[in-house]
Amino acid sequence: MILTVKALLIALLLGGALLVWGLGLGLPIPGVAAMAVEALVGLLLPGAAFPLFFCGLVFLLLFRPAGESGGGGRPADVHRAVTALNGPLQGRSYSLTEREPVLTFGRSGCSVLFPPNTPGVSGNHCRVYLRGGSAVLEDEGSRYGTFLMPGGQWLAPHQPHPLADGMQFCLASPAVSFRYTETPAQPYPHS
């Protein structure tokens, strides 16, 4: 009886650790499955629960997913921002977050709102959004287009284009340009 209780306790510990690891990936299923397997092994073969727990612990330590921070078991955070380099919004910076994953650019009802008389900027010009954890730029069918710099590569309307750290883009002309940046988020100090 005591051996079975120990086996179940070990199962809960390993399952909990795998659950936290799975949540760090956004996938709770591996931890729940591990708890179920450990509990079943603990009930059927109580002597095998500890070796299975040890193997699971080694797995957690050796096969940490890429991008996971060493400290808290959660993925490393990235601060994503779009900053106006020139034009009427020069110097302003706009954050792109998981909570607010879309920035819309234009003169009407947009999150990056231009004055009504801004030359070449459409009412709903373009947008930058997160897709699969990466930033994407898409022209919304604007009249004068959206361009990547340097080189002035014109984006086809409604065709997503991935953004990388440091990329610049223009709305209508180089007179209205932005830079996309990704920087590691600063951790909160421990109290």
ROLUMDREN-838229 format. One record per residue (C-alpha): residue number from 1; y, z, x. Coordinates in Angstrom, 3 decimals. Example, Ala and Ser with C-alpha at 12.3 -4.5 7.8 and 13.67 -1.06 7.14 Angstrom:
// residues 2
@k:1 py:-4.500 pz:7.800 px:12.300
@k:2 py:-1.060 pz:7.140 px:13.670
END
This chain:
// residues 191
@k:1 py:0.000 pz:0.000 px:0.000
@k:2 py:2.457 pz:0.942 px:2.784
@k:3 py:1.577 pz:-2.259 px:4.642
@k:4 py:2.344 pz:-4.313 px:1.527
@k:5 py:5.732 pz:-2.585 px:1.084
@k:6 py:6.547 pz:-3.274 px:4.753
@k:7 py:5.533 pz:-6.904 px:4.306
@k:8 py:7.761 pz:-7.262 px:1.255
@k:9 py:10.675 pz:-5.611 px:3.093
@k:10 py:10.215 pz:-8.021 px:6.001
@k:11 py:10.084 pz:-10.900 px:3.514
@k:12 py:13.381 pz:-9.816 px:1.983
@k:13 py:15.028 pz:-9.463 px:5.397
@k:14 py:13.938 pz:-12.903 px:6.600
@k:15 py:14.684 pz:-14.523 px:3.269
@k:16 py:18.118 pz:-12.899 px:3.218
@k:17 py:18.867 pz:-14.132 px:6.742
@k:18 py:17.765 pz:-17.668 px:5.850
@k:19 py:19.739 pz:-17.470 px:2.625
@k:20 py:22.921 pz:-16.613 px:4.563
@k:21 py:22.153 pz:-19.449 px:6.993
@k:22 py:21.564 pz:-21.822 px:4.075
@k:23 py:24.805 pz:-20.763 px:2.389
@k:24 py:26.631 pz:-21.538 px:5.627
@k:25 py:25.382 pz:-25.091 px:5.141
@k:26 py:26.142 pz:-24.983 px:1.435
@k:27 py:22.401 pz:-25.018 px:0.667
@k:28 py:20.983 pz:-21.753 px:-0.770
@k:29 py:17.510 pz:-23.244 px:-1.348
@k:30 py:16.066 pz:-22.682 px:2.201
@k:31 py:16.664 pz:-18.914 px:1.984
@k:32 py:15.194 pz:-18.602 px:-1.496
@k:33 py:12.154 pz:-20.658 px:-0.468
@k:34 py:11.722 pz:-18.515 px:2.665
@k:35 py:11.838 pz:-15.332 px:0.575
@k:36 py:9.170 pz:-16.692 px:-1.764
@k:37 py:6.886 pz:-17.807 px:1.088
@k:38 py:7.300 pz:-14.508 px:2.950
@k:39 py:6.619 pz:-12.490 px:-0.200
@k:40 py:3.477 pz:-14.533 px:-0.926
@k:41 py:2.230 pz:-14.190 px:2.665
@k:42 py:3.124 pz:-10.482 px:2.614
@k:43 py:1.011 pz:-9.937 px:-0.510
@k:44 py:-1.965 pz:-12.091 px:0.504
@k:45 py:-2.021 pz:-11.418 px:4.270
@k:46 py:0.062 pz:-8.301 px:5.023
@k:47 py:-0.702 pz:-8.491 px:8.761
@k:48 py:0.831 pz:-11.983 px:9.021
@k:49 py:4.234 pz:-10.999 px:7.610
@k:50 py:5.690 pz:-9.704 px:10.890
@k:51 py:4.661 pz:-12.751 px:13.005
@k:52 py:6.093 pz:-15.018 px:10.316
@k:53 py:9.316 pz:-12.972 px:10.302
@k:54 py:9.516 pz:-13.263 px:14.113
@k:55 py:9.042 pz:-17.071 px:13.953
@k:56 py:11.754 pz:-17.306 px:11.300
@k:57 py:14.118 pz:-15.255 px:13.444
@k:58 py:13.497 pz:-17.516 px:16.452
@k:59 py:14.125 pz:-20.534 px:14.201
@k:60 py:17.457 pz:-19.067 px:13.077
@k:61 py:18.572 pz:-18.451 px:16.648
@k:62 py:17.428 pz:-21.735 px:18.177
@k:63 py:18.088 pz:-24.236 px:15.436
@k:64 py:21.604 pz:-23.340 px:14.334
@k:65 py:23.179 pz:-26.337 px:12.568
@k:66 py:25.799 pz:-28.366 px:14.447
@k:67 py:29.329 pz:-27.196 px:13.753
@k:68 py:28.297 pz:-23.649 px:12.913
@k:69 py:30.354 pz:-20.986 px:14.605
@k:70 py:28.625 pz:-18.444 px:16.786
@k:71 py:30.016 pz:-15.406 px:15.010
@k:72 py:29.838 pz:-15.372 px:11.258
@k:73 py:27.148 pz:-17.855 px:10.313
@k:74 py:29.619 pz:-20.113 px:8.537
@k:75 py:30.801 pz:-23.578 px:9.560
@k:76 py:33.821 pz:-23.779 px:11.837
@k:77 py:36.963 pz:-24.342 px:9.763
@k:78 py:39.309 pz:-27.244 px:10.408
@k:79 py:42.965 pz:-27.431 px:9.388
@k:80 py:43.816 pz:-30.948 px:8.198
@k:81 py:47.438 pz:-32.007 px:7.816
@k:82 py:49.534 pz:-35.091 px:7.236
@k:83 py:53.007 pz:-34.925 px:8.809
@k:84 py:55.936 pz:-37.252 px:8.117
@k:85 py:57.112 pz:-38.764 px:11.422
@k:86 py:60.183 pz:-40.468 px:9.966
@k:87 py:61.728 pz:-41.559 px:6.699
@k:88 py:63.153 pz:-39.346 px:3.955
@k:89 py:60.417 pz:-36.687 px:4.394
@k:90 py:60.603 pz:-36.528 px:8.216
@k:91 py:59.211 pz:-33.299 px:9.660
@k:92 py:57.452 pz:-32.155 px:6.505
@k:93 py:53.761 pz:-31.363 px:6.768
@k:94 py:51.202 pz:-31.430 px:3.951
@k:95 py:47.831 pz:-29.657 px:4.161
@k:96 py:44.584 pz:-31.160 px:2.984
@k:97 py:42.098 pz:-28.438 px:2.010
@k:98 py:38.786 pz:-28.018 px:0.214
@k:99 py:40.767 pz:-26.358 px:-2.593
@k:100 py:43.297 pz:-29.236 px:-2.717
@k:101 py:41.348 pz:-32.208 px:-1.337
@k:102 py:43.766 pz:-35.001 px:-2.373
@k:103 py:47.303 pz:-35.868 px:-1.287
@k:104 py:48.975 pz:-38.594 px:-3.331
@k:105 py:52.007 pz:-40.451 px:-1.931
@k:106 py:54.674 pz:-42.115 px:-4.041
@k:107 py:57.844 pz:-41.804 px:-6.112
@k:108 py:56.334 pz:-40.567 px:-9.378
@k:109 py:54.212 pz:-37.467 px:-10.057
@k:110 py:52.718 pz:-37.339 px:-6.549
@k:111 py:52.002 pz:-34.390 px:-4.259
@k:112 py:53.978 pz:-36.127 px:-1.468
@k:113 py:56.990 pz:-37.117 px:-3.540
@k:114 py:59.610 pz:-39.574 px:-2.261
@k:115 py:63.177 pz:-39.945 px:-3.557
@k:116 py:63.380 pz:-42.622 px:-6.292
@k:117 py:65.385 pz:-45.015 px:-4.117
@k:118 py:63.008 pz:-45.071 px:-1.099
@k:119 py:62.645 pz:-48.773 px:-0.129
@k:120 py:59.104 pz:-50.181 px:-0.309
@k:121 py:57.402 pz:-47.016 px:-1.603
@k:122 py:55.652 pz:-47.553 px:-4.935
@k:123 py:55.434 pz:-45.048 px:-7.780
@k:124 py:51.797 pz:-44.350 px:-6.809
@k:125 py:51.553 pz:-45.822 px:-3.316
@k:126 py:48.483 pz:-44.392 px:-1.548
@k:127 py:46.370 pz:-41.281 px:-1.181
@k:128 py:44.584 pz:-39.285 px:1.514
@k:129 py:41.527 pz:-37.363 px:0.358
@k:130 py:38.426 pz:-35.587 px:1.602
@k:131 py:35.087 pz:-37.320 px:1.164
@k:132 py:32.013 pz:-35.703 px:2.673
@k:133 py:34.134 pz:-33.409 px:4.842
@k:134 py:36.125 pz:-36.294 px:6.360
@k:135 py:39.597 pz:-37.571 px:5.540
@k:136 py:40.028 pz:-41.013 px:3.993
@k:137 py:43.161 pz:-43.125 px:3.415
@k:138 py:43.307 pz:-45.502 px:0.460
@k:139 py:46.099 pz:-47.781 px:-0.755
@k:140 py:46.509 pz:-47.492 px:-4.521
@k:141 py:47.525 pz:-51.115 px:-5.066
@k:142 py:51.083 pz:-50.592 px:-3.801
@k:143 py:53.492 pz:-53.516 px:-3.853
@k:144 py:54.372 pz:-53.481 px:-0.134
@k:145 py:51.121 pz:-52.056 px:1.263
@k:146 py:49.871 pz:-49.311 px:3.532
@k:147 py:49.387 pz:-49.967 px:7.258
@k:148 py:47.616 pz:-48.273 px:10.158
@k:149 py:49.534 pz:-47.882 px:13.403
@k:150 py:49.688 pz:-48.991 px:16.098
@k:151 py:48.988 pz:-52.615 px:15.385
@k:152 py:49.939 pz:-52.708 px:11.718
@k:153 py:46.435 pz:-53.162 px:10.258
@k:154 py:47.016 pz:-53.692 px:6.534
@k:155 py:44.682 pz:-51.791 px:4.196
@k:156 py:43.194 pz:-53.706 px:1.313
@k:157 py:44.021 pz:-52.047 px:-2.022
@k:158 py:41.451 pz:-49.512 px:-3.255
@k:159 py:39.355 pz:-49.822 px:-0.057
@k:160 py:38.868 pz:-46.386 px:1.594
@k:161 py:39.533 pz:-46.224 px:5.343
@k:162 py:38.384 pz:-43.200 px:7.393
@k:163 py:41.079 pz:-41.224 px:9.216
@k:164 py:40.536 pz:-39.636 px:12.611
@k:165 py:42.619 pz:-36.991 px:14.341
@k:166 py:45.929 pz:-38.446 px:15.539
@k:167 py:45.854 pz:-41.622 px:13.432
@k:168 py:49.182 pz:-42.855 px:12.067
@k:169 py:49.860 pz:-44.808 px:8.907
@k:170 py:52.938 pz:-46.345 px:7.288
@k:171 py:54.016 pz:-46.914 px:3.720
@k:172 py:55.579 pz:-50.385 px:3.421
@k:173 py:57.117 pz:-50.334 px:6.938
@k:174 py:57.211 pz:-48.299 px:10.185
@k:175 py:60.362 pz:-46.642 px:8.806
@k:176 py:58.097 pz:-44.434 px:6.618
@k:177 py:55.224 pz:-43.213 px:8.764
@k:178 py:52.826 pz:-40.263 px:8.877
@k:179 py:50.324 pz:-38.758 px:11.338
@k:180 py:47.010 pz:-37.237 px:10.319
@k:181 py:45.828 pz:-34.274 px:12.432
@k:182 py:42.772 pz:-32.032 px:12.558
@k:183 py:42.918 pz:-28.738 px:14.426
@k:184 py:40.520 pz:-25.790 px:14.510
@k:185 py:41.713 pz:-23.160 px:12.039
@k:186 py:42.863 pz:-19.922 px:13.620
@k:187 py:40.497 pz:-17.046 px:12.837
@k:188 py:41.904 pz:-14.041 px:11.086
@k:189 py:42.199 pz:-11.062 px:13.418
@k:190 py:39.693 pz:-8.286 px:12.775
@k:191 py:41.177 pz:-4.990 px:11.708
END
